[in-house]
Amino acid sequence: MSAVSVEPLVVIVGAGPAGIATAACLKRHSISSIILEKEYCCASLWKNRAYDRLKLHLAKKFCSLPHFPIPSSAPTFVPREGFIQYMDCYVTEFKLEPFFGRFVKSATYDSSLGKWLIEAKNTTLNKTETYTGDFLVVASGENSKGIIPELPGLDSFPGETIHSSEYKSGTNFQDRKVLVVGSGNSGMEISYDLSKYGVDTSIVVRSPCHILSKEMVYVGMTLMKFLPMSLVDHLIMMYAKFRYGDLTQYGLHLPEQGPFYRKFVTGKSPVIDVGTVEKIKKGEIKIFPAITSIKDGKATFEKGEEQTFDAMIFATGYKSTTNSWLKDFVYILNGDGMPKMSFPNHWKGENRLYCAGFSSRGLAGIAMDAEAIADDIKTIRNNAIKIINKLF
């Protein structure tokens, strides 16, 4: 084991948007930090695990990272490649230099030293390195590992099964019959993309959801600066009903809570329609209820109907893997690797442990976390300096 000579004030784990935003905010306060990233690039989720047609679902004014707005020349809804370019520019702007190829194996708090001890494998040199810091920021994200649910008979399915994080384009599924499991934003957009390429597409919809256009969300978020959330929810739901009509006949049901209140309380986002609804109405995308079992390539659904498929794509979410390496996670996270405290107090734990990007509030939530963490560390540092100056 080799000890790293540099001892920064703050160690950040993860070089996604949350990690680089936190490092940038700290740098503006002249606070030293290092970023440990297991991949060999920043924003690896966006670069390596996102489908080709992905765009930001919110207008760019709601998606900038702190202190560096998305350029005015960019389209209102920035495509994936454009946002990747923006994040690369962000890293350059703040002269951030993440340590790539560092797979964090453990992070523990040493109470005798009052410091965090982090062990990471340098995958380039194949050796273990030790880092210490007064503060630790977990920025490894909520979307660390894709979840594929346990379904009776899934292991015997003869066709292709992938998680949505592996999906790139409908061109890879032409001439096949595909079932998308999961009706959130990824599931709905992947279904649209498949159908656009002529794929025989079906989607499993188990839960009620709000379906809005990007424009509806933009209007709603703008109105909430001036009107109560309950009124905005009412107006946007009327707007959606006028635009889409009654979708219950197609198997799409509304939640009891309004779209923005539901997002605020549960973190569950409305589905942003990219053209999927029209294809559902035309019968080009078929809707099925929950799967009960799979046998010999056939999926059996809740109402007893059976269908044969050639491939299944699971847009069934992600889980955090932070607890596998953060040994003292109890200072800030629950057993599922998510914050113990609810928003907006989720980002700060005990013993100078923080988490950024765990609020389920997208890029706006990441920006809020980064600034709050940097400001808190600045306050603690300044108070410590005052005490030292009084003593000496």
C-alpha positions in Angstrom: 0.0 0.0 0.0 1.3 3.5 -0.9 0.4 6.6 0.9 -0.6 9.6 -1.2 1.5 12.6 -0.1 -1.1 15.3 -0.7 -3.7 15.8 2.1 -6.5 18.0 0.9 -9.0 19.6 3.2 -11.9 17.8 1.3 -12.1 14.5 -0.4 -14.9 14.1 -3.0 -15.9 10.7 -4.3 -17.4 10.9 -7.8 -16.7 13.1 -10.8 -20.3 13.4 -12.1 -22.2 16.7 -12.0 -22.5 16.6 -8.2 -18.8 16.0 -7.7 -17.5 18.6 -10.1 -20.1 21.2 -8.9 -19.0 20.7 -5.3 -15.3 21.0 -6.2 -16.0 24.2 -8.2 -17.9 25.8 -5.3 -15.1 24.9 -2.9 -12.5 26.3 -5.2 -14.4 29.7 -5.2 -13.9 29.7 -1.4 -10.1 28.8 -1.9 -10.7 25.4 -0.2 -8.5 22.6 -1.5 -10.2 19.3 -2.6 -9.5 16.3 -4.7 -12.0 14.2 -6.6 -11.7 10.4 -6.8 -13.4 8.9 -9.8 -13.4 5.1 -10.6 -14.0 5.7 -14.4 -11.5 7.5 -16.7 -13.7 10.5 -17.4 -16.0 13.0 -15.8 -19.8 12.5 -16.0 -19.4 8.8 -17.0 -23.1 8.2 -16.6 -23.8 10.8 -19.3 -21.0 9.7 -21.5 -21.2 5.9 -21.3 -24.6 4.9 -19.9 -27.2 7.1 -21.7 -29.2 6.5 -24.8 -28.4 8.5 -28.0 -31.6 10.5 -28.2 -31.5 11.7 -24.6 -32.1 15.5 -24.0 -32.4 17.4 -20.8 -36.1 17.2 -19.8 -36.0 20.6 -18.2 -35.2 23.9 -19.8 -31.5 24.9 -19.6 -32.2 27.7 -17.1 -33.0 25.0 -14.5 -30.1 22.8 -15.3 -26.9 24.9 -15.0 -24.3 24.0 -12.5 -23.2 26.7 -10.0 -21.3 29.8 -11.3 -21.2 28.8 -14.9 -24.5 29.0 -16.9 -25.2 26.9 -19.9 -24.5 29.1 -22.9 -27.3 31.3 -24.2 -26.6 29.8 -27.7 -27.5 26.3 -26.5 -31.1 25.1 -27.4 -33.7 25.4 -24.6 -33.7 21.6 -24.1 -30.0 20.6 -24.4 -29.2 17.3 -26.1 -27.0 14.8 -24.5 -23.9 15.6 -26.5 -24.4 19.3 -25.8 -24.6 18.8 -22.1 -21.6 16.6 -22.1 -19.7 19.4 -23.8 -21.0 21.8 -21.2 -19.7 19.6 -18.3 -16.3 19.3 -20.0 -16.1 23.1 -20.3 -17.2 23.3 -16.6 -14.2 21.2 -15.6 -11.9 23.3 -17.7 -13.3 26.6 -16.5 -12.6 25.7 -12.8 -9.3 23.9 -13.6 -10.5 20.7 -11.9 -8.2 17.7 -12.1 -10.0 14.6 -10.9 -8.0 11.5 -10.0 -9.3 9.0 -12.5 -9.2 5.3 -12.2 -9.6 5.4 -8.4 -12.0 2.8 -7.2 -12.8 3.6 -3.7 -12.7 0.5 -1.5 -13.5 2.0 1.9 -14.0 5.2 3.7 -14.0 5.4 7.5 -13.9 8.1 10.1 -10.9 8.0 12.5 -12.2 9.7 15.7 -8.7 9.8 17.2 -7.4 11.9 14.3 -10.7 13.6 13.5 -10.2 12.7 9.9 -11.6 10.6 7.1 -9.5 7.8 5.8 -10.2 6.6 2.3 -8.6 3.6 0.5 -8.8 3.5 -3.2 -7.4 1.1 -5.8 -5.5 2.9 -8.5 -6.7 0.7 -11.4 -4.0 2.0 -13.8 -1.1 1.1 -11.5 -3.0 -1.8 -9.8 -2.1 -0.6 -6.3 -4.0 0.7 -3.3 -3.7 4.3 -2.2 -4.7 6.0 1.0 -6.2 9.5 1.2 -7.1 11.5 4.3 -9.3 14.5 4.6 -11.0 16.7 7.2 -14.2 16.5 5.2 -15.7 13.8 3.0 -18.3 14.5 0.2 -20.1 11.5 -1.2 -21.0 12.4 -4.8 -21.2 8.9 -6.3 -24.9 9.4 -7.0 -28.2 7.7 -6.6 -27.8 5.9 -10.0 -24.8 3.7 -9.2 -26.3 0.4 -10.3 -29.2 -0.5 -12.5 -32.0 -2.6 -10.9 -33.5 -5.6 -12.7 -36.3 -7.0 -10.5 -36.6 -10.7 -9.7 -39.3 -12.1 -11.8 -40.4 -15.8 -11.7 -38.8 -17.4 -14.8 -36.7 -14.5 -15.9 -33.5 -16.6 -15.8 -35.0 -18.9 -18.4 -36.0 -16.2 -20.8 -34.2 -17.1 -24.1 -34.1 -13.6 -25.6 -31.9 -10.6 -24.8 -32.4 -8.8 -21.4 -30.7 -5.5 -20.6 -31.1 -2.6 -18.2 -32.0 0.7 -19.7 -28.5 2.0 -18.9 -27.2 -0.3 -21.6 -29.7 0.9 -24.2 -28.3 3.1 -27.0 -30.7 3.1 -30.0 -33.7 1.3 -31.6 -31.5 0.4 -34.5 -30.1 -2.5 -32.4 -33.6 -4.1 -32.0 -35.1 -3.9 -35.5 -37.1 -6.9 -36.6 -37.6 -7.9 -33.0 -40.6 -7.8 -30.6 -39.5 -5.9 -27.5 -41.1 -5.4 -24.1 -40.0 -2.4 -22.1 -40.6 -2.9 -18.4 -41.0 0.4 -16.5 -43.0 3.5 -17.4 -40.9 6.3 -16.1 -39.1 8.8 -18.3 -36.5 6.3 -19.5 -39.0 3.6 -20.2 -41.4 5.9 -22.1 -38.6 7.5 -24.2 -37.0 4.2 -25.0 -40.4 2.9 -26.1 -40.8 5.9 -28.4 -37.3 5.4 -29.8 -37.9 1.7 -30.5 -41.2 2.4 -32.2 -39.6 5.2 -34.3 -37.3 2.5 -35.7 -40.2 0.3 -36.6 -39.7 -2.1 -33.7 -42.8 -4.0 -32.4 -42.9 -2.3 -29.0 -44.8 -2.9 -25.8 -44.4 -1.3 -22.4 -45.4 -2.4 -18.9 -47.2 0.3 -16.9 -47.8 -0.7 -13.3 -48.3 2.7 -11.5 -50.2 5.9 -12.0 -48.2 8.7 -13.6 -48.5 12.3 -14.7 -47.6 12.8 -18.4 -46.6 16.3 -19.4 -44.8 18.0 -22.3 -41.5 19.8 -21.7 -43.4 23.1 -22.3 -45.9 22.3 -19.6 -43.1 21.7 -17.1 -41.4 24.9 -18.2 -44.6 26.9 -17.7 -45.3 25.2 -14.4 -41.8 25.9 -13.0 -42.0 29.5 -14.1 -45.5 30.0 -12.6 -44.4 28.6 -9.2 -42.2 31.7 -8.8 -45.5 33.6 -8.5 -48.3 31.2 -7.6 -49.0 28.5 -5.0 -47.9 25.0 -6.0 -51.5 23.7 -5.6 -52.8 26.3 -8.1 -50.0 25.5 -10.5 -50.7 21.8 -10.3 -54.4 22.5 -11.0 -53.6 24.6 -14.0 -51.0 22.3 -15.5 -53.3 19.2 -15.1 -56.1 21.1 -16.9 -53.5 21.9 -19.6 -52.5 18.3 -19.9 -56.1 17.0 -20.1 -56.8 19.5 -22.9 -53.7 18.4 -24.7 -53.9 14.6 -24.3 -57.5 13.9 -23.3 -58.5 11.0 -21.0 -55.7 8.5 -21.1 -57.3 6.0 -18.8 -58.8 4.1 -21.7 -55.2 3.3 -22.8 -54.1 2.1 -19.4 -52.6 5.3 -18.2 -53.9 6.5 -14.8 -53.3 9.7 -12.9 -51.9 9.8 -9.3 -53.9 11.5 -6.6 -51.3 14.2 -6.0 -50.6 16.9 -8.5 -47.3 16.6 -10.6 -45.3 19.3 -8.8 -46.5 18.5 -5.3 -45.8 14.8 -5.9 -42.3 15.6 -7.1 -41.7 17.8 -4.0 -43.0 15.2 -1.5 -41.8 11.9 -3.1 -39.1 12.9 -5.6 -41.1 11.1 -8.3 -41.0 13.1 -11.6 -43.8 13.4 -14.1 -43.2 11.6 -17.4 -42.0 14.1 -20.1 -43.8 13.1 -23.3 -41.5 13.0 -26.4 -44.2 11.7 -28.7 -44.9 8.4 -26.8 -48.6 9.3 -26.1 -49.4 9.7 -29.8 -47.9 6.3 -30.6 -49.8 4.7 -27.7 -53.1 6.2 -29.1 -52.3 4.9 -32.6 -51.6 1.5 -31.2 -48.0 1.6 -32.3 -46.9 1.1 -28.6 -49.0 -1.4 -26.6 -49.5 -1.2 -22.9 -49.6 -4.1 -20.5 -50.0 -4.4 -16.7 -47.4 -5.9 -14.4 -45.7 -9.1 -15.3 -46.5 -12.1 -13.0 -44.2 -14.7 -14.6 -42.1 -15.6 -17.6 -41.9 -19.1 -19.2 -40.5 -20.3 -22.5 -40.1 -16.8 -23.8 -43.7 -15.9 -22.9 -44.6 -13.1 -20.4 -47.7 -13.6 -18.4 -49.4 -10.4 -17.2 -51.6 -9.6 -14.2 -54.9 -10.1 -16.1 -53.7 -13.4 -17.4 -52.8 -12.4 -21.0 -49.6 -14.0 -22.4 -47.3 -12.6 -25.0 -44.0 -13.8 -26.6 -41.1 -11.4 -26.9 -37.6 -11.5 -28.4 -36.1 -9.0 -26.0 -36.8 -7.2 -22.7 -35.5 -3.8 -21.6 -35.7 -3.0 -17.9 -36.2 0.7 -17.2 -36.7 -0.2 -13.6 -34.5 2.3 -11.9 -31.2 2.3 -10.0 -29.9 1.9 -6.5 -27.0 3.5 -4.6 -24.0 1.3 -3.9 -22.4 3.8 -1.5 -22.9 1.7 1.5 -20.6 -1.0 0.0 -17.6 1.3 0.6 -18.7 4.0 3.0 -18.2 2.0 6.2 -19.5 4.7 8.5 -22.6 5.4 6.3 -24.8 5.7 9.4 -23.5 9.2 9.9 -25.6 10.3 6.9 -27.3 7.5 5.0 -29.9 4.8 5.7 -29.5 1.1 4.9 -30.5 1.7 1.3 -27.7 4.2 0.7 -30.0 7.2 0.7 -30.0 10.2 3.0 -31.5 9.7 6.5 -32.8 13.2 6.6 -35.4 14.5 4.2 -35.0 17.4 1.8 -33.8 20.1 2.3 -31.7 18.9 5.2 -30.4 15.7 3.5 -27.0 16.9 2.5 -25.2 17.1 5.9 -24.3 14.3 8.3 -22.1 13.9 11.3 -18.4 14.2 11.6 -18.1 16.5 8.5 -19.6 14.0 6.2 -21.8 15.3 3.3 -23.7 13.9 0.3 -24.3 15.7 -3.0 -26.8 14.7 -5.6 -29.0 12.5 -3.5 -32.1 14.7 -3.3 -33.9 13.2 -6.3 -34.3 16.7 -7.6 -32.1 16.5 -10.7 -29.5 19.1 -11.7 -31.2 21.9 -9.8 -30.9 19.8 -6.6 -27.3 19.0 -7.4 -26.5 22.7 -7.7 -28.3 23.4 -4.3 -26.3 20.6 -2.6 -23.0 21.8 -4.0 -23.4 25.4 -2.8 -24.8 24.4 0.6 -21.9 22.0 1.2 -19.2 24.4 0.1 -20.7 27.2 2.2 -20.9 25.0 5.3 -17.3 23.8 4.9 -16.3 27.5 4.5 -18.1 28.4 7.7 -16.5 25.6 9.7 -13.0 26.4 8.3 -13.4 30.1 9.1 -14.6 29.4 12.7 -11.6 27.2 13.2 -9.3 29.9 12.0 -10.8 32.4 14.4 -10.3 30.1 17.3 -6.7 29.4 16.3 -6.0 33.2 16.0 -7.5 33.8 19.4 -5.2 31.2 20.9 -2.1 32.4 19.3 
